Amino acid sequence: MEYMAESTDRSPGHILCCECGVPISPNPANICVACLRSKVDISQGIPKQVSISFCKQCQRYFQPPGTWIQCALESRELLALCLKKIKAPLSKVRLVDA
């Protein structure tokens, strides 16, 4: 009789996504990332638009309570001003890329 050694490095099997049938590694939801993104909105409860006052004459933005600051478009300062205007609690989410 011949002794056969079992390999110790086992890779996890694949299962099919319960929505679309694509082979995936098992996860708690058993759904692929694409289907999960289409079903779950992680930005729910966070406003998508804010109003910011802009002076056309001096090219500055209003920063409450009473200051006007100059910011270039798509700058860190303007992004910080927009994020401060959001009233939803941002402590539950983490901004990764903006």
KENU-588760 format. One record per residue (C-alpha): residue in three letters; chain; residue number from 0; x, y, z. Coordinates in Angstrom, 1 decimal, always signed. Layout:
N
{residu:ALA chaine:A num:NUM X:X Y:Y Z:Z}
...
//
This chain:
98
{residu:MET chaine:A num:0 X:+0.0 Y:+0.0 Z:+0.0}
{residu:GLU chaine:A num:1 X:+1.3 Y:+3.4 Z:-1.0}
{residu:TYR chaine:A num:2 X:+1.2 Y:+6.4 Z:+1.3}
{residu:MET chaine:A num:3 X:-0.2 Y:+9.6 Z:-0.3}
{residu:ALA chaine:A num:4 X:+0.6 Y:+12.9 Z:+1.4}
{residu:GLU chaine:A num:5 X:-2.1 Y:+15.5 Z:+1.4}
{residu:SER chaine:A num:6 X:-1.2 Y:+19.0 Z:+0.4}
{residu:THR chaine:A num:7 X:-1.5 Y:+21.4 Z:+3.3}
{residu:ASP chaine:A num:8 X:-2.1 Y:+24.6 Z:+1.3}
{residu:ARG chaine:A num:9 X:-5.7 Y:+24.4 Z:+0.3}
{residu:SER chaine:A num:10 X:-7.3 Y:+27.2 Z:-1.6}
{residu:PRO chaine:A num:11 X:-10.9 Y:+28.1 Z:-0.9}
{residu:GLY chaine:A num:12 X:-13.3 Y:+26.9 Z:-3.4}
{residu:HIS chaine:A num:13 X:-15.4 Y:+29.1 Z:-5.6}
{residu:ILE chaine:A num:14 X:-19.2 Y:+29.5 Z:-5.5}
{residu:LEU chaine:A num:15 X:-21.6 Y:+31.1 Z:-7.9}
{residu:CYS chaine:A num:16 X:-23.0 Y:+34.6 Z:-7.2}
{residu:CYS chaine:A num:17 X:-26.6 Y:+34.2 Z:-6.1}
{residu:GLU chaine:A num:18 X:-27.6 Y:+37.1 Z:-8.4}
{residu:CYS chaine:A num:19 X:-25.7 Y:+36.7 Z:-11.7}
{residu:GLY chaine:A num:20 X:-24.0 Y:+33.3 Z:-11.4}
{residu:VAL chaine:A num:21 X:-20.4 Y:+34.5 Z:-11.8}
{residu:PRO chaine:A num:22 X:-17.8 Y:+32.3 Z:-9.9}
{residu:ILE chaine:A num:23 X:-16.6 Y:+34.2 Z:-6.8}
{residu:SER chaine:A num:24 X:-14.7 Y:+33.4 Z:-3.6}
{residu:PRO chaine:A num:25 X:-17.1 Y:+32.9 Z:-0.7}
{residu:ASN chaine:A num:26 X:-18.1 Y:+35.9 Z:+1.3}
{residu:PRO chaine:A num:27 X:-20.8 Y:+36.6 Z:+3.9}
{residu:ALA chaine:A num:28 X:-23.3 Y:+37.9 Z:+1.3}
{residu:ASN chaine:A num:29 X:-22.4 Y:+35.3 Z:-1.4}
{residu:ILE chaine:A num:30 X:-22.8 Y:+38.1 Z:-3.9}
{residu:CYS chaine:A num:31 X:-20.2 Y:+39.4 Z:-6.4}
{residu:VAL chaine:A num:32 X:-19.0 Y:+43.0 Z:-6.0}
{residu:ALA chaine:A num:33 X:-20.8 Y:+44.2 Z:-9.1}
{residu:CYS chaine:A num:34 X:-24.2 Y:+42.9 Z:-7.9}
{residu:LEU chaine:A num:35 X:-23.5 Y:+44.2 Z:-4.4}
{residu:ARG chaine:A num:36 X:-22.8 Y:+47.7 Z:-5.7}
{residu:SER chaine:A num:37 X:-26.0 Y:+47.7 Z:-7.7}
{residu:LYS chaine:A num:38 X:-28.1 Y:+46.7 Z:-4.6}
{residu:VAL chaine:A num:39 X:-26.5 Y:+48.7 Z:-1.8}
{residu:ASP chaine:A num:40 X:-26.1 Y:+52.5 Z:-1.7}
{residu:ILE chaine:A num:41 X:-23.3 Y:+53.3 Z:+0.8}
{residu:SER chaine:A num:42 X:-24.0 Y:+57.0 Z:+0.4}
{residu:GLN chaine:A num:43 X:-27.6 Y:+56.8 Z:+1.6}
{residu:GLY chaine:A num:44 X:-28.3 Y:+59.6 Z:+4.1}
{residu:ILE chaine:A num:45 X:-25.5 Y:+61.8 Z:+2.8}
{residu:PRO chaine:A num:46 X:-26.7 Y:+64.8 Z:+0.7}
{residu:LYS chaine:A num:47 X:-25.4 Y:+64.9 Z:-2.8}
{residu:GLN chaine:A num:48 X:-25.7 Y:+68.7 Z:-3.3}
{residu:VAL chaine:A num:49 X:-24.9 Y:+71.8 Z:-1.2}
{residu:SER chaine:A num:50 X:-25.4 Y:+75.5 Z:-1.8}
{residu:ILE chaine:A num:51 X:-22.3 Y:+77.7 Z:-1.6}
{residu:SER chaine:A num:52 X:-22.4 Y:+81.5 Z:-2.0}
{residu:PHE chaine:A num:53 X:-19.9 Y:+82.8 Z:-4.6}
{residu:CYS chaine:A num:54 X:-19.2 Y:+86.5 Z:-5.3}
{residu:LYS chaine:A num:55 X:-18.6 Y:+87.1 Z:-9.1}
{residu:GLN chaine:A num:56 X:-16.9 Y:+90.4 Z:-8.5}
{residu:CYS chaine:A num:57 X:-14.2 Y:+89.4 Z:-6.0}
{residu:GLN chaine:A num:58 X:-14.1 Y:+85.7 Z:-7.1}
{residu:ARG chaine:A num:59 X:-14.5 Y:+84.5 Z:-3.5}
{residu:TYR chaine:A num:60 X:-16.6 Y:+81.9 Z:-1.6}
{residu:PHE chaine:A num:61 X:-18.5 Y:+82.6 Z:+1.6}
{residu:GLN chaine:A num:62 X:-17.3 Y:+80.7 Z:+4.6}
{residu:PRO chaine:A num:63 X:-19.7 Y:+81.1 Z:+7.5}
{residu:PRO chaine:A num:64 X:-20.0 Y:+82.9 Z:+9.8}
{residu:GLY chaine:A num:65 X:-18.7 Y:+85.9 Z:+8.1}
{residu:THR chaine:A num:66 X:-15.6 Y:+85.3 Z:+6.0}
{residu:TRP chaine:A num:67 X:-15.0 Y:+85.3 Z:+2.3}
{residu:ILE chaine:A num:68 X:-12.1 Y:+83.0 Z:+1.1}
{residu:GLN chaine:A num:69 X:-10.5 Y:+82.7 Z:-2.3}
{residu:CYS chaine:A num:70 X:-10.3 Y:+79.1 Z:-3.6}
{residu:ALA chaine:A num:71 X:-9.3 Y:+77.7 Z:-7.0}
{residu:LEU chaine:A num:72 X:-11.7 Y:+75.3 Z:-8.6}
{residu:GLU chaine:A num:73 X:-11.1 Y:+71.7 Z:-7.5}
{residu:SER chaine:A num:74 X:-8.7 Y:+72.8 Z:-4.7}
{residu:ARG chaine:A num:75 X:-8.4 Y:+71.3 Z:-1.3}
{residu:GLU chaine:A num:76 X:-9.8 Y:+74.5 Z:+0.3}
{residu:LEU chaine:A num:77 X:-12.9 Y:+74.4 Z:-1.8}
{residu:LEU chaine:A num:78 X:-13.4 Y:+70.7 Z:-1.1}
{residu:ALA chaine:A num:79 X:-13.0 Y:+71.4 Z:+2.6}
{residu:LEU chaine:A num:80 X:-15.6 Y:+74.2 Z:+2.4}
{residu:CYS chaine:A num:81 X:-18.1 Y:+71.9 Z:+0.6}
{residu:LEU chaine:A num:82 X:-17.6 Y:+69.1 Z:+3.2}
{residu:LYS chaine:A num:83 X:-18.2 Y:+71.5 Z:+6.0}
{residu:LYS chaine:A num:84 X:-21.5 Y:+72.4 Z:+4.5}
{residu:ILE chaine:A num:85 X:-22.8 Y:+68.8 Z:+4.5}
{residu:LYS chaine:A num:86 X:-25.0 Y:+68.5 Z:+7.5}
{residu:ALA chaine:A num:87 X:-25.0 Y:+64.7 Z:+7.6}
{residu:PRO chaine:A num:88 X:-22.7 Y:+63.0 Z:+10.2}
{residu:LEU chaine:A num:89 X:-19.6 Y:+62.2 Z:+8.3}
{residu:SER chaine:A num:90 X:-18.1 Y:+60.4 Z:+11.2}
{residu:LYS chaine:A num:91 X:-19.7 Y:+57.1 Z:+10.1}
{residu:VAL chaine:A num:92 X:-18.1 Y:+57.2 Z:+6.7}
{residu:ARG chaine:A num:93 X:-14.5 Y:+57.6 Z:+5.5}
{residu:LEU chaine:A num:94 X:-13.7 Y:+59.7 Z:+2.4}
{residu:VAL chaine:A num:95 X:-11.2 Y:+57.8 Z:+0.3}
{residu:ASP chaine:A num:96 X:-11.1 Y:+59.7 Z:-3.0}
{residu:ALA chaine:A num:97 X:-12.6 Y:+63.0 Z:-4.0}
//
